[in-house]
Amino acid sequence: MPNKLSVQLYAQANIPTQFGKIKLMVFHNSLDEKEHLAIVSGNVEGPGAVPVRIHSECLTSEVFGSLKCDCREQLHTALNYIAEHGGAVLYLRQEGRGIGLGNKIRAYALLEQGYDTVEANHRLGFPDDLRDYRIAAEILKSLGIARVQLLTNNPGKIAGLTENGIEVVERLPLQIDPNPENRAYLQTKALKSGHLLSWESLLDKRHMVG
């Protein structure tokens, strides 16, 4: 692993989308062989805090419509937000909270056996979350962004950016209403992973009495 991480803008283009026109920027880096993306709307340079979402790739949800998580809804909500307010969504190729697609599907198989998402990762020999936010911080710096309003429920992302020189001046909650398939998953993220989610919204009110 290199002592100093570097990122380099490799390609960029303006693209019309259902969220409005965006600038899609592809970055190479000295840490891994993956191409990480910045999706930018409006002018993000300057001293003010910029709305930013650090989003990890989720093929199962974003492409195949899996209901096991809320990743697709979070991504679309963030893209709508930056379309309205300006800002950036960093799309990191860190599938399965960093364990990769194959291991993510192996973890899904363990969920079918009754394990929760944290237990599944541990049984596969991984920590709860293996993601590395150094690349995100360096991409933000290359975009001229030093202060952010971070769209997240995950305190780990706040810590990861802060430790790498990005000031998080405000957290913007990004909570999606659960569905029957991902309610337990979101409850586990709140209880075991410390995600800042409203517990009231995670309860299944169909089974509440009184």
N, C-alpha and C positions, 0 to 999 in steps of 0.2 A: 504494500500500500504506500503511495507516495506521501512524503511529508507535507507537501503543499499541493492542494487541489487547484486545478485550473479548469475553466470552461471557455469554450470558444463558439461563437455564433457561426453556424455552418450554412444555414439557408433560411430565407424568410420570404413570405409572400402575403399579400392581402387576399382574404377569402370571404365571400358573402356567405352567411349562414342564417339559420332560423333565429339566431340571437343577434343578428346585425352583422356588420362588417367587422372582421377581426384581422389582426396581424398575427400570423402563425410563424413562430420562430423556433428553429431546431438548433439544439446545442450539443456539441461533443464535449467530452470531459476526460480528465486524466485518471479518473477513479474506476470507471467501468466502461464497457463497450456499448452501453445503451444510449440511444438518442432521446434526450429529455426535451420537453417542449415548453415554450412560453406562449400563452394566448393573451394578446394585449388588445385592449380597447381604449382609445383616447390617448391623451398625453400623460405618461406616467413619470416623467422627469420633474425634478424640482424638490424643494425642501419639505413639502407637505406629506402627510401620511397617505399612502396609496392603498385602496382596497385590494387585497391579495388573497387568493385561495391556493393552498398547497394541496394538490389532489394526486392521489396515487392511482395508477392504472387499475381498472377492474373489468377485464374482458367479459367475464360471465354476466355481469350486470349491464354494462354499457353496450355490449354487442348482442348478447343472447337474451337479455331481458330477465335475468335471474331475479327472484324476489327474496333471496337469502340475505341481502344487505340493502343499504340505502344509497349506494355509491352513485348510481346514475342520477337519482333525484338531486343529490348534493351537487353533482357536477353541473347539471342544467340550471339549478337555482343560482349557483355561483356565476355561470356565464350570463344569465339574465341580469344579475346584479351589476357586473362590470360593464355590461352593455348600457345600462342606465346611468351608472355613476362613474364609469371609467375605472381602469385597474387592470389586474393581470391574474390569470389562472396559470399556475405552473403545473404541468401534467408530467409527473414523474413515473418512469417505467419501473415501478416497484410493486409488482403484482403480489397480492396476498400479504400485504403488510411486510413485503420484502423477502418472502420465502419462495416466490416464484409460482408460476401457474400450476405446474405439476404437483408441487407440495400443497398448494391451496386446494386442489381437487382431492388429494389424499386427506386433507383436514376435513373437507366436506363429507367424505365417507365416514369419518369418525363422528361427525355431528349426527349422522343417521343412526349411529349406535348409541347415542344419548350423551355424548360428551359436549361440553360447551366449547366456544371458539378458543378460549384460553387453554383449556385442558387439551384440546386437539393439537394445538401448536406445541405444547410441552411434550405430549406423547411422541411427536415427530422429532423431538430434540431441538426445538427452536424456542426462543423467548416469545413473549406475548407479541412484541413488535420489533422487527428487525430493520426498520427503515432508517435511512441516513439522510439528514437534512442539510448536510454541508453543500451538496450540489445545489439545492434550492437557494441557499443563502448566496452562493457565488453567482447564480443566474440573476438574482435580484440586484446584486451589486453591478453586474454588467449592464443591466437595464437602467441604472442610475437610481435605483430605489434603495433607500436606507431606512425608511420608517414606514411601517405598514399598519393598516387596520386588517387584522387577520380573520378571515371567515373560517371558523373552526369550532369544533366542540372538544378538540383534543389538546390538553395542556402540554403533551409531549412535543407538539409542533411549535408551540410558543417557546418552550425551552430550547428546542433545536435551533430555531432561528436566532434567539437571543444569544446563545452560546457562540454563534458564528457571526456576530457583528451586525445583526439586523434588529432594530428597535421595534418592538411590538407595542404600539401606543394604545391599542384598543382591540378587544376581541369581539367579533360580530358572530353571534350564535348562528348555527346552520343546522337546526334540528328539523328533521322530516318526520311526519306522522308515520308511525309504524304500521306494517301490515301483519296479518296472522303468521306469515312465514319468517319475518325478521324480528318480531317483537322480542323473543328470547335472546337473540343475538345482540340487540341494542341494550337490553337489560344487563347482559354480561359485560358489555363495554362500559356501562355506567358503574356497575358494582365492582368489577375486577380490574378494569383498565383505567379507571378514573376519568372517563370522558364526562364532560360537563353537560349532561342531558337532564331535562326535566323529568323526574320520576313519575309525576302525575300523568304525563302524556304517554308513558310507556305501559301504564296499567291497562289490562284488558277489562274494560268496564262492563262487558257482557256478563262477567262472572262475579261482579261485586254486589253485595247485599246491602240494602239500606239506602 
